């Protein structure tokens, strides 16, 4: 084959693989806590010409011409986000949650400053980790990182012990400049008020990473970090907030100019305007349907936790109702499959998609992230597909058949596909133009306009 024929073969293979992914998702149960599915309307916005354009700077102050319609969409997105989060200042330009966190670090710290955050085994995110771990805070912004004292049973920050630790550090001259709340494993609200009072005592700021729970906050179902004392709230926009993958910042007017400059020119130039258009559509959907959606996400997570617990899974947080968010953490060491990697791989063969996850005590007990003691699951996407509490019972039964009963995962996968056939539409949106995981082909479609 010549170069053109080789390229054409690869071109066709790429589309074939994409279509196979969509076919598989349509018969699977997606339980990744950091994922969701956008509506067909959002997907339409993602294909628009905005994706070919540049709009550096603030709306009305761009460094490029041709932005008048993009500016109008961006302003609408900011206004809707201000309403949802009851924020004085919102910036929708960050292109990811990591980018939003870097912007907050730039605004509120200097390289060499010290922050306090959760360690990764206790649910912390790599953006708050030390340089030795190639964490964003340490490796990119040069921050020193101290960790909160963690209550492993309550799955939350131990406030009393943390206060003691911080006061000791302050006496040693190890000042904390920024307290970071929020997590990747985030079943229960964090003690924002208590940590904010501690931060005020130390002359520090408080950042709340709402990447996982932004939709629950916007839906009025979790906690209200800005009212509880946070100076800034960062987030990604595609987990419990069902937009496309990008980031956002909510804060107070007194920090507006600092955050604007920390965003552009410090941490981004152009900001992926097609995904901004998709975010604007998603924020309109969330304004209309978000409260109902967020409430159902939590009901589903609690129902799934209870159903799994009743079937022999060691779901953590039992004493507190398993979760008050979208996420569940499950210790699977005593199951026949023994570790999170094996559970993840075996469930995937049954068309059930979860991710392995470190438990707070795993490192201490000699485990590591490739074969940890737990799995993490979330209910954001299955809720968007219209599932409710009764469907959580069915999902728990499928998982039991694979992980505890050791049934053939391919046989269970056939049953999963039959179950999933009834849940194809995207709910909590204005239109149901196409199935949630349908592949929308443009190459040979009808041309409009």
N, C-alpha and C positions, 0 to 999 in steps of 0.2 A: 504493500500500500504506500502511496505517496503521503506527504505531510497533510494535505487537505483531507484525504480519506481517513487518516489516523485521527486527526482532530475531530472530524465529523463523528467517528465511532465513539470517541470519548464524550463528545457533546451529547449524543443520544444516550449513552450509558449514565451520564449525570442525571438526566431527566428520569430515566428508568429507576434509578436508586431513590430519587425524591418521591416518585409515585409509590414505590414499594413501602417507603416509610409511612406515607399517608394511609395506605391500605392496612398496614399493621396497627397504626394508632386507632383506626376505626373499630378494631376488634379487641382493643386492649383496655385495661383499667389503669389510667395514669395517676399515680399517687406520690409523685415527686413534690415535696413541700415548697420548693423554690420555683415551680412552674405553674402555668395556667394556659388557657387557650383564649385567643382574642376572637371577637365576633367577626363574621364575614364583612361587616361594614368597616371595621378597623383594617382588615386585610385589604380591602379596596383602597383605603387611604394610603396604605403602605406602597401601593404601586404607582402613586401619582408622581408628577414631574418635580415636586418639591425635592425629591431625592437626588436630582441632578444639580441643585442650586446651592449657593453659598449665602449665608446671612450672618456674618461675624458681628458681634456686638449686641446691644440691647435693641428691642423693637423701636423704630423711629430714629435710631442712632447707628444704623448699619454702615459697614465699610464697603458694601456692595449695593449696586442698583438692582432693580427688579424684584424688590422684596415686599411690595405693598400688600399682596394677598397673604404671603407667609407671615408677615407682621401681624395682620389681623387675626389669623388663626392662633398665633402664639399668645397674643394678648387674651383671646378668649380662653385658651387653656390655663393661663395664669389666673384669670378671674374665677374660673370654676374651681381650680385647686385651692385658692384662697377661701372660697366658700366651704368646700368640703373639710378643710383642715382648720378653719377659723384662724387663718394666719394673716398677719399684716404684710408679709413679704413672701412671695413664692418665685422660685426660678425653675423653669422647666427646661433649661438648656442642657443640664448634665446628660451625658450620653449613656451612663450606667450608674449603678449604685456605688461601684468602686470610685468612679469619677466624682460623684457627689461627696463621698467621704474625703477624698483628697482636697476638694474645694473647702470643706469645713476645716480640715487640718491647716490649710493655707491661711484661712481667715482668722483662726483662733490660736494658732501655735507657731513657734519658730523651730527650725531644726535644733535638736538637742534638748528640747522641752520634754517633759514627762507626762504621759497619759495613763489613765487606769481603765482597764477593759476586762472582759471575760477571756479566760484562756480558751483555746480551741476545744480541748476535751470537755469543757463546761459549756460549750455552745457558742463560743466566740467565733468571729469571722477572720479570715486571713487578712483583711484590711486593717485589723487592729492588732496584728501580731508583731513580734519582735523581728529585728533584722536577721538574727540567726536562723529564723524560719522563713526568710524571704517575705515576711509580712509587709504589706503596703506601708503601714505606719513607720516601721523601722527602716526598711530598705529604700523606700522612695522619699519619705519626708524626714528621715533621720531622727525619729522620735524614740525616746526610751519608754518602755512599757512595763507597768506594774499590773498585777492581776487582782481582781476582786477576790475576797474570800467567798467561797461558794458553799451553799447548803445542798449537798448531793441528794438528800431525801426530798426536800422541797423543790428541787430543780430551779433554784433562784439564788440571787445574791444574798449572802448573810450580812445584813445591815450592821448589826452590832459589832461583829468581828471586823468588818471592813472599816468602820469608824476607828476602831482601835489601831488597825494597821496604818491607816492614813495619818493619824495623829503621831504615831511613832515615826513614820517616814518624814513628816514635817519637822519633827524634833531633830532628825538626822540631817536636815538640810536637803532632803529629797522632795522638793515641791511638786505637787501634781498640778499641771496647768489645765488639763482637760479631762473630765470624766466622761467616758463613752458608755452609754447604755444601748441595749438592743443586742440581738444575737441571731445566729443561724438556727439554733434550736431554742424556740421561744414559746413554750407552752403557757407561761403565766406572765402577767404584767410585771414590769420591773419597778422597783421602789424609787420612782423618779423624784417624788417630793423629798424623801429622806436624803437621797444623794445630792439633790440640789441644795438642801440646807447645809450639808457637809461641804459642798463646793463653795458656797458663799462664805463659810467659815475659813476656807483656805484661799479665797480670792481667785477661784478657778471658774471655768465655764463648763456647761453640760451640753453634750451632744447626744442625741438619741437617734440611733440607726434603726429606722422603721422599715427596712427593706422587706422583711417578712410580713409585717402586720399593718402596712400602710392602708390596705383596704379595710381592715377591721377597725382601724382608727377613724378613717373617713366615714365608715358606716356607723360610727357611734357605738361600737360593740366591745371595745377592748380597754383602752385607757386614753387619756388626753395629755400627751407629754408637754405640749406648750403651756397649757394651763397649770400643769403640775410642777413647772419650774425649768424645763429645758430651754436653752438659749437657741438651739438650732436642731432641726429634725431633717435628717437625710433619708433617702429611700430609693429603692428601685421601683419600677412601675408595672411589674409583670408577675407578681406572686398573688397575694390576696387582692391587690389592685390590678384589675384584669386588662391592663394596657399592653402595648408592645414593649420590647426590652429596651429601657433607657432609665434615666434617673431623675430625681427632683429634690429640691431643697425648700423647706418651709421654715420661716423664722419671724423675727420682729423687725419693724421698720428701722429701729436704731442700728441694726447690723446690715441694712440693705446695701449701702455703698461699698462696704468692705466685702460682702459676699459677691456683689456684682463683679468687682475687680478680681476676686479670687477665682471666679468662674472664667471670665474673659478679661484680659488675655492670659491669665496665669495657667489655666488648666485645660482650655479647649479653644479651638478657633471656630470652624463651622460645626454645627451640632445636629447633623443627620435629620434634615427637615421632613423627610417622608415619615420617619418614626414619630416626629413631633406631631404631624397631622394625625397619625393613628392614635397618639396619646390624647389629643383633643377630642376625638370621637369617643374614646373610652371614658374620658372624664364626663362627657355628656351622658353616656350610658350609666355611669356610676352615680351621677347626680339623681337620675330617675329611679334606679333600681338598687343602688349600693347598700342601703340599710337592710333591705330584705335579704339580699345576697349574703352580706356579712353575717347576719344572724343565723342563716341556714348553714353557712360554712362551719360555725362553731357548734351548732347542734349536731351536724354530721360528724365532726371530729370527736365529740363526746360520746355519741352513739357508737362510733367505730371502736373507740377505746374500750368501752364497756363490752361490746360484742367480742372483741379479741380477747379481753381478759377472761370472759366466761368460757372461752374455748381453749384456755390453757396458756395464752401468751402472757409474758411478764411485762405488762404495759406500765411504764414508770408514771409516778404522780397519782397513784390510786387514791391516796388520802385526800387529794385536792380535786377529785373528779377527772383525773387524767390530763385535762387541758382546759384552758380558757381561750385558746386560739384555734388555728387550723392544723396544728402540728402535734404528732404523737411520737414519743421515743420508746422503743421496745428493746428490752434486753433479751437476746436470743441465744445466749451461751448454753442454756440448759435444754435447748431444742436439739433434735437429732442432727441438724445441719451445723450447729456449733458456732459459726461466726457469720458476721454480716456479709462478707463477700459471697459465701456459699448461698446464703438466703437470697441475696440480690440476684445472683445468676440463675438460681433455680426458679424463683418467681418470674423472672423475665421469660423463661421458657414457657411459662403458663400465661403469658400475656399480662402479667401484673408487674407494673413498673414502680420500683421503690429504690431508695439508695441506702447503702451501708453507712453507718455513722458511729463515731467514737462515743462511748459512754464516759461520764465524768471520771470514773476510776480506771479506765482501760489502760492508760500509760503506766499507772502504778502497778497494775497486775500483769504487765508485760505484753500487752496487745498493742497493735499499731493500726494506722488508718487503712491499710490494705486489707486487713482481716480483723476489724474491730468487733466489739461485743454487741453492737446494736444495729438497728435499722431505724430510719426516720421516714415517716409517712405524713402526707398532708391531704386535706380534703378540698382544696381550692378548685381544682379542675373538675373533679367528679361532681361537685356542686354546680359548676357552670353548665355541666351536661344535664342538669335537671334531677340528679339523684338526691334522695332525702334519707331519713333515718332508716327506713325499712331496707333500702338498698345497701346500707352499711352492714346490716346483718349478712346479706349475701356475700359481700366482699370479704368479711371476716371468715365466712365458711370456706370460700375459695382458698384463702391464705392458710387456714388450718389444714385443709386437704393436702396442700403442697409441703408446708413446713413441719407440721407435726405428724400427720398421718402418712407422709411420704408417698402419696399417690403419684402416678406418672404425670409430670407437669404438662406434657403435651395433651394428655387426656383432659386434664383440668382446663388447659388453655382452650380446648374446643368448647367446653361449657362456658368459659368466660366470654368467648366470642358470641355465643348465642345470647347470653345475658346482655352484653354490650349493644347488641343490635337494636335494642329498644331505646337507647340513649345516644342519639346521633346529633341532635340539634343543640345549638348554643342558646342558653337561656339568659335572662336578665339583660336583654338588649332590645332595640326597637324593631328589628327585622330578623327573620330567620330565612335568609336568602339561600343559604347552602348549609350542608352539614358542617358541624364544628371542625372535623378533621378531613373534610373533602379537599382534594387537590383541585385548585382552580386554574385551569389551563388557559393561557392567554395567546399562545403562539398561533393557534388555529381558530381562535374564537372570533365572534362578530366584532367588527370595529365600530365604535360609537364616537361621534363627534369629529 
